[in-house]
């Protein structure tokens, strides 16, 4: 079984083209988050001289929500809004304690 077939099975999609589009969305989102981090850290005056735990905390509070927003925006632009809506629900459901998600959602 190829990697593409594994992804199709895991994500519950049928088309190889859709897998490729989803991977492109993840790539675009990652690059955008990278540049957003540079911009946001510059605005906040965060430098490498800050202790790692402070930079990590600032990253979690600022960039992680932006990453999810970028993921949704790019997913919508590339025609995969439904997939990424369910993907984000599942992901955020794992981050919020006490919130359960059913297997039917994703």
N, C-alpha and C positions, 0 to 999 in steps of 0.2 A: 504494500500500500504506500503510495507516494505521500509526500508532505501535503500537497494540495488536496488529496483525497481525505487525509486526516483532518485538515482544517474544514473542509466541506462538511464532514461528518460531525465534528465538534460544534461548529456554528450552525448547523442545521440548514445549510444552503445547498443548492443544486448545481449552480453554474461556476465553472472555473474562472470565467470572466469576473464574476462577482467577488471571488476570493482575491483576485489581482487588484480590483478596485479598492477593496477593503484594506489590503496591505499598503496601497498607495496613500489612502487616507491616513493610516497610522504613521507613515513616513512623513507626510506633509505636516501632520500635527506635531510630531517630534521635533522637526526643524523649526517650526513656528514657536514651540515652547522654549527651545534653546535660545532663540533671539529674544523672546519675551523675558526670559530670565535675565539676560544681559541688560535689557532696557529697564526692567523693574528694579533690579539690584542697583543700577546706576541712579535711578530716581531716589531710592531710599538711602543711598550712600553706603551700601554694603560692599565691603572689600574683602580680599583674602586674609586681611589682618584680623577680621572677626573670628571668634572661636567657631569651630565646626558646628557645634550644637546650635549656635544662634543662626548661622547661615541655613542649616537644615530646617530649623523651625520657621524661618522666614520663607524658605522655599515651599514648605508644606502649606503654609497659610496663603501664599500668593500664587505660586505657579501651578500647584496641583488643581485648584479650581479653574484656572485659566486653561490648563491642558484639557480638562473635560469640556469646557466651552468650545475650544478649538476643535476638539474631536467631533462634537455635535455639528458645528458650523461646516467643517470640511465634509462630514458625512452627508449633510444636506446638499451641499454644492455638487457632490459626486453621485447624488441620487440614492444614497444608502441611509436615509434618515431613519427608517423603521428599524434597520439592523442596529444602528448606533443608539437609538432610543432604548431598545431592550438591553443592549450591552451596558449602557451607563446605569440603567436601573439595577442590573445585576451587580455591577461593580460597586455602586454606591450602597446597595443593600448589604454588601459584605463589610463596608467601612462603618456603617451605622450600627452600633450594638443594639441587640434586641429586635431589630427589624428582620423579618424572615421573607425570603422570596421563594416562590414556588418554581418548580422545574418547568411548569408550563409557560412561564414568562420568557425564558430564554432557552 
